[in-house]
Amino acid sequence: MNITSIKIYPFDTGIQQSSLRAYADVVFDDFLLIKGFKILVSKSGGLFIGMPSKKGKDGKYYNQVEFKNDDFISELRTSILEAYNVFTGA
């Protein structure tokens, strides 16, 4: 499965403590669109990717998408962060 395109949606709540920087939608093989990847800032200042998730009745968040191949997950995260950096000019 190849990443065809990535669309970045900046997210600014105006709250300085918010770790969410943007959402990303990813198209795979011009066939499958997965929405809701989150670009977040870690406590150490680096960026990381959160998988699309949904809040359960118990108040916990559960991933809606699960990839089984670690190499593909790494490639996906790198591609999303690269698209975000291009978008922000970083």
N, C-alpha and C positions, 0 to 999 in steps of 0.2 A: 504494500500500500504506500503510495507516494503522496506527499503533501502538495496540493495543487495551488492553494492560495490561503493567505491569512489576512483577516481584516481586524484591525485594532480599534477599540472604542475606548477613548480616555474616560476616566471616571474620577471626578473631583467632588468630594463631599463638602469641602471647605473646612473639614476637621483635620487638624494637624496630626492627631494620633492615628488616623485611619491608615491602614497598611495597604488598602486596595488602590492600585494605580490605574488599571485598565481591565477591560474584558477583551477576549479574542475569540473570533469564530474561525474555524479551520475547515477547509474543504479538502477531501481526500479523493484522488483520482477523478476529479470532476464529477463525482458520483454521490459522495456522502458528506453532509455538512454537520459538524458538531459545534454547537454554540455554548458559550458560557465558561470558557477557560478563564481563570483569573490570574492577573499579573499582580503579585504582592511584594511588599518590601519586608524583608526579615528584620529581626531585632538588631542584627549586626550590620544592616544597611544594604545587603545584597538583594537581588531580585530572585523570586522563584515563581513557579507556575502551580496554581491550584486547579485540580480537575473540576469539571462541571459537577455541582452537587445540589442536593435538595435537603431542606430541613425536615426531619421526621417529627412525628407527634411527640416524641420524647425530648425534643429540643436539640438533638444532635444532628450534625450534617453527614449525609451519606453520598458518596460518589455515584454519579449517574453513569459514568463511563469508566471502563477498566481495560487497560491494555495489558497483554500478557507477555510482551517482548521488551526486555529492559533496554536493548539497543534502540528500538523504535521510540520508546518513551524519552530516552536521552536526546535523540534526533528531534523529536517533536518539541521538547522544552527549549532546546537550542534555537530552533527555527522561530518559535513564538517570541523568544527574547530578542533575537536579531530583528524581527519585524517591528517589535516595540521600540528598539533603539533607533531604527530608521525613522519610524513615525515621530519620535520625540527629538530626533537630531542629536542623540547622544553618541 
